[in-house]
Amino acid sequence: MIREGWIHGRKTDGFTLQWHLTNDCPYQCQHCYDRLDRQELSLAQALAVVEDFRCFCLKHRVTPHVCLSGGDPLRYSHFWEVYAAIATAGMRISILGNPISAAMIERLMEIRPPDYYQVSLEGFEEHNDSIRGKGHFRRVIRFLEDARPLLLKTHVMLTLTQDNMPQVVALGEFLRGRTFCFTFNRLSQVGNGAAMSLPDKDLYARFLQSYLESARSNPVLRLKDNLFCLVAPDGAAHGKRPGLRGCTGYGCGAAFNFVALLPDGEVHACRKFPSPIGTIQSSNMEALYQSEAARRYRAGPEGCLGCRHRQHCNGCMAVVYGCGLDPFQARDPFCFSEMGA
């Protein structure tokens, strides 16, 4: 178990490696964080990552979770070998990808069912396809329909902006019975997303209240944004489901119980903004985790010091960065706690 008592009393029994296998993707989403043509790892390098991560988690007695993403992870030339290696190693595995065919779902399930397969929607059809490309919405719905009888657990994620916030709760209702989980992340104004807008702070606070109220009766809606702890400050469960735990289960989990590995071997504390802590070519997971850079991201922003919500919050450093502020200093600009402006 990993403990960080020197920060604010957190401990975790799990660790997630969000592995962006490739930046190759058939879509040109307007908010994509990174479309750089990065050199991909060879199969030998990728298998070494699997073993290194397994050993890191074994040493710290945490359950390993590898979340394969991209780009489109299935476009990585060694996807199936890497997927099989992770499955053989007995690690938890999930996929953040694009909709796939029933035949591809069956191939995944034959190796080992992932914990979940997550796809994205940015609103209803007209708005979603304006962001992700014509026909994307219908392909996602077809994928969700194919996945259910094949027993593939699906999640749906939305990147929240000023333009799609009014559609979120209604989209969650539309997805009731179509997927296991629907949630959102606020836009990080990085990469292509720098040209898009976030909602007004006060409107966002009211939206969180509305979403939370809808979540009491809609089991598909899940609570991911750390700022939910401010509208349900006691951390109590909504309905009979688990209480509020923040983005990674411990508020911001950047470099605490989560790191992101990019296609070329760069390791970042969080994928949503530039937060480098080293490379797997020049170091291993243990050294990266113990590095001064990782410790700095784990500590979170100084502006959150003294806040009673810190253990399950710390805001979103990616949103702070995208708003042009210092993520090591500034509080989340959407924070509406009583400790300050």
Solvent accessible surface area in square Angstrom, and as a share of the most:
residue,aa,sasa,rsa
1,M,75,0.34
2,I,8,0.04
3,R,157,0.57
4,E,9,0.04
5,G,59,0.57
6,W,146,0.51
7,I,22,0.11
8,H,33,0.15
9,G,46,0.44
10,R,3,0.01
11,K,98,0.41
12,T,2,0.01
13,D,84,0.44
14,G,21,0.20
15,F,2,0.01
16,T,28,0.16
17,L,1,0.01
18,Q,28,0.12
19,W,3,0.01
20,H,11,0.05
21,L,3,0.02
22,T,0,0.00
23,N,14,0.07
24,D,67,0.35
25,C,23,0.14
26,P,66,0.42
27,Y,24,0.09
28,Q,131,0.58
29,C,11,0.06
30,Q,88,0.39
31,H,12,0.05
32,C,33,0.20
33,Y,53,0.20
34,D,16,0.08
35,R,82,0.30
36,L,113,0.56
37,D,150,0.78
38,R,41,0.15
39,Q,144,0.64
40,E,56,0.25
41,L,9,0.04
42,S,52,0.33
43,L,52,0.26
44,A,77,0.60
45,Q,72,0.32
46,A,0,0.00
47,L,71,0.35
48,A,60,0.47
49,V,7,0.04
50,V,10,0.06
51,E,79,0.35
52,D,42,0.22
53,F,1,0.00
54,R,83,0.30
55,C,58,0.35
56,F,5,0.02
57,C,1,0.01
58,L,125,0.62
59,K,129,0.55
60,H,33,0.15
61,R,186,0.68
62,V,9,0.05
63,T,69,0.40
64,P,24,0.15
65,H,14,0.06
66,V,1,0.00
67,C,4,0.02
68,L,0,0.00
69,S,9,0.06
70,G,13,0.13
71,G,30,0.28
72,D,15,0.08
73,P,0,0.00
74,L,27,0.13
75,R,117,0.43
76,Y,6,0.02
77,S,88,0.57
78,H,50,0.23
79,F,1,0.00
80,W,43,0.15
81,E,79,0.36
82,V,0,0.00
83,Y,0,0.00
84,A,36,0.28
85,A,26,0.20
86,I,0,0.00
87,A,14,0.11
88,T,121,0.70
89,A,40,0.31
90,G,60,0.58
91,M,3,0.01
92,R,103,0.38
93,I,0,0.00
94,S,0,0.00
95,I,0,0.00
96,L,33,0.17
97,G,13,0.12
98,N,16,0.08
99,P,25,0.16
100,I,25,0.13
101,S,59,0.38
102,A,38,0.30
103,A,72,0.56
104,M,65,0.29
105,I,0,0.00
106,E,81,0.36
107,R,116,0.42
108,L,0,0.00
109,M,39,0.17
110,E,145,0.65
111,I,65,0.33
112,R,66,0.24
113,P,68,0.42
114,P,8,0.05
115,D,48,0.25
116,Y,38,0.14
117,Y,0,0.00
118,Q,24,0.11
119,V,1,0.01
120,S,24,0.16
121,L,0,0.00
122,E,1,0.01
123,G,0,0.00
124,F,68,0.28
125,E,60,0.27
126,E,156,0.70
127,H,34,0.15
128,N,0,0.00
129,D,23,0.12
130,S,64,0.41
131,I,12,0.06
132,R,31,0.11
133,G,30,0.29
134,K,190,0.81
135,G,19,0.18
136,H,2,0.01
137,F,16,0.07
138,R,167,0.61
139,R,109,0.40
140,V,0,0.00
141,I,22,0.11
142,R,153,0.56
143,F,2,0.01
144,L,2,0.01
145,E,96,0.43
146,D,28,0.15
147,A,0,0.00
148,R,152,0.56
149,P,102,0.64
150,L,49,0.24
151,L,147,0.73
152,L,8,0.04
153,K,87,0.37
154,T,6,0.03
155,H,28,0.12
156,V,0,0.00
157,M,22,0.10
158,L,0,0.00
159,T,15,0.09
160,L,0,0.00
161,T,4,0.02
162,Q,93,0.41
163,D,90,0.46
164,N,2,0.01
165,M,21,0.09
166,P,108,0.68
167,Q,46,0.21
168,V,0,0.00
169,V,43,0.25
170,A,53,0.41
171,L,0,0.00
172,G,0,0.00
173,E,90,0.40
174,F,61,0.26
175,L,0,0.00
176,R,96,0.35
177,G,42,0.40
178,R,83,0.30
179,T,14,0.08
180,F,96,0.40
181,C,11,0.06
182,F,0,0.00
183,T,10,0.06
184,F,1,0.00
185,N,32,0.17
186,R,5,0.02
187,L,0,0.00
188,S,0,0.00
189,Q,41,0.18
190,V,20,0.12
191,G,46,0.44
192,N,72,0.37
193,G,0,0.00
194,A,66,0.51
195,A,98,0.76
196,M,28,0.13
197,S,55,0.36
198,L,21,0.10
199,P,8,0.05
200,D,77,0.40
201,K,67,0.28
202,D,89,0.46
203,L,85,0.42
204,Y,1,0.00
205,A,19,0.15
206,R,146,0.53
207,F,19,0.08
208,L,0,0.00
209,Q,98,0.44
210,S,57,0.37
211,Y,0,0.00
212,L,6,0.03
213,E,111,0.50
214,S,29,0.19
215,A,0,0.00
216,R,117,0.43
217,S,78,0.50
218,N,3,0.01
219,P,69,0.43
220,V,7,0.04
221,L,0,0.00
222,R,70,0.26
223,L,27,0.13
224,K,45,0.19
225,D,11,0.06
226,N,8,0.04
227,L,0,0.00
228,F,3,0.01
229,C,9,0.06
230,L,24,0.12
231,V,18,0.10
232,A,14,0.11
233,P,69,0.43
234,D,116,0.60
235,G,31,0.30
236,A,51,0.39
237,A,47,0.37
238,H,9,0.04
239,G,55,0.53
240,K,208,0.88
241,R,46,0.17
242,P,86,0.54
243,G,25,0.24
244,L,14,0.07
245,R,135,0.49
246,G,13,0.13
247,C,49,0.29
248,T,41,0.24
249,G,21,0.20
250,Y,52,0.20
251,G,0,0.00
252,C,20,0.12
253,G,2,0.02
254,A,6,0.04
255,A,0,0.00
256,F,0,0.00
257,N,11,0.05
258,F,27,0.11
259,V,1,0.01
260,A,0,0.00
261,L,1,0.00
262,L,1,0.01
263,P,1,0.01
264,D,37,0.19
265,G,0,0.00
266,E,55,0.24
267,V,0,0.00
268,H,15,0.07
269,A,0,0.00
270,C,25,0.15
271,R,32,0.12
272,K,29,0.12
273,F,6,0.03
274,P,63,0.39
275,S,0,0.00
276,P,75,0.47
277,I,12,0.06
278,G,28,0.27
279,T,43,0.25
280,I,29,0.15
281,Q,102,0.45
282,S,94,0.61
283,S,38,0.24
284,N,72,0.37
285,M,3,0.01
286,E,40,0.18
287,A,50,0.39
288,L,5,0.03
289,Y,7,0.03
290,Q,70,0.31
291,S,30,0.19
292,E,133,0.60
293,A,38,0.29
294,A,0,0.00
295,R,84,0.31
296,R,125,0.45
297,Y,21,0.08
298,R,3,0.01
299,A,30,0.23
300,G,7,0.07
301,P,1,0.01
302,E,98,0.44
303,G,24,0.24
304,C,12,0.07
305,L,101,0.50
306,G,82,0.79
307,C,21,0.13
308,R,188,0.69
309,H,21,0.09
310,R,25,0.09
311,Q,75,0.33
312,H,73,0.33
313,C,10,0.06
314,N,5,0.02
315,G,2,0.02
316,C,26,0.16
317,M,4,0.02
318,A,1,0.01
319,V,1,0.00
320,V,1,0.00
321,Y,87,0.33
322,G,17,0.17
323,C,52,0.31
324,G,70,0.67
325,L,79,0.39
326,D,64,0.33
327,P,13,0.08
328,F,31,0.13
329,Q,85,0.38
330,A,26,0.20
331,R,37,0.14
332,D,5,0.03
333,P,46,0.29
334,F,13,0.05
335,C,13,0.08
336,F,61,0.25
337,S,15,0.10
338,E,178,0.80
339,M,79,0.35
340,G,37,0.36
341,A,120,0.93
